[in-house]
Amino acid sequence: MSVAKMHIRKGDKIQVLSGKDKGKKGKVLSTVPRKKKVLVEGVNIIKKHAKPTQKIPQGGIREMEAPIDASNVMLICPSCQQPTRIFRQSLADGKRVRGCKKCGELIDK
């Protein structure tokens, strides 16, 4: 299985496009390129039953974020603060950066 290029990176601010959390905004905590999934802060909360361990002696039911598909989120441009698609551009030094399709600003500087 090949690793896919993703339009979202760790630390990006995103908006959820579909599902039970549609419209919510959050920060990307991590990405899983092999599965094309992202873990977003405060989105797709699930309940997980945990056995008592030394770290968590009481055990119980924990609430935590679960990964969602990267196709269900859209990047929020840092300059125009709107959800946008991205374009990729090569700079003179050979570095590839992402840019906002709405305002034209470069996202990765």
N, C-alpha and C positions, 0 to 999 in steps of 0.2 A: 504494500500500500504506500503510495507516495504522499509526501507532506504537501498540503495545499497552501497556496499563498492566501493569506487572510487580509481583509481590509481593516481589521480591528487589531489593536495592540494593547498590551498591559498598560494601564494608567489612562486610557482614553475614556472620555465621557460619552455615553451612548444613550439612545432611546429605544425602547422595546416596540417593535412593530406589530406583533401578533401574539396571541396566547392569553392566558389568564392575567398577565401583568402588562397588557398593552397600554402604551402611553407612559409607563414609568421610566424615569431616568436614573442612571447610576454610573458608577465608576467600574471599569473592568479590573478585576482582581488577578485573573490569570486567563491564559488561552490554551486550548488543546488543539493544535493545528491538525494532528492526525485524524481527529474525529470532527473537525470543523465546529468546535464548541467553545463558548466563552463562559466564564464565571463572573457574574455581575453582583456588586454589593447591593443587598436589599431586594433582589429579584429572584423569583422562582424558589421561594422558601419551602423547604420540606421538613417533615418531622422524622427524626431518626432515633430509634431505640438503642440506648447504650448500656452495656453491662457495666457494673462497677469495676473500676480499675484503680491503680494507685494514684493516678492523676485526678480522676473523678470518682471519689469513694462512694458517693451516693447513687451514681448511675442515673437512670431515668430517661425521659424523652427530651432530646435536644432539637432545637430548630437551627437549620443551616441552609446555605445557598446551594443549589444544584446547578450544573452547567446547562445552558440553553444553546440552541443552534445559532451559529454566527449569521445565518441568513435572516434571522428574525430580529436583528438589531441594526441600527443605523448610527453612524458616527455623528456626534454633534461638533460642529466646527468651533474651535476656540475663539475665532475672531468675530464671526457673525452670530454665534449662539443658536444656529438652526441645524436640524438634522439634514445631512447632505450625503450624496454619493461622493466618491473620491476619484481623482485622476492621479496617475503616476507620472513623474517627470524626472529626467536625468539632469543633474547639474553638471557644470563644467569639470568638477573634480571627479566625476564618475559616480557620485553618490545618487541613489534613487530616493526621491521623497514623495510624500503624498500631498495632495492639494484639494481644496474645497471646490466643488463644481459650481456652487452658488455665488461665492464672492471672489473666487480665483486666488485666494491667499494660500500659501504653503503651510501645511500643518506641521510637518517635521522640519525643523530648522537647524 
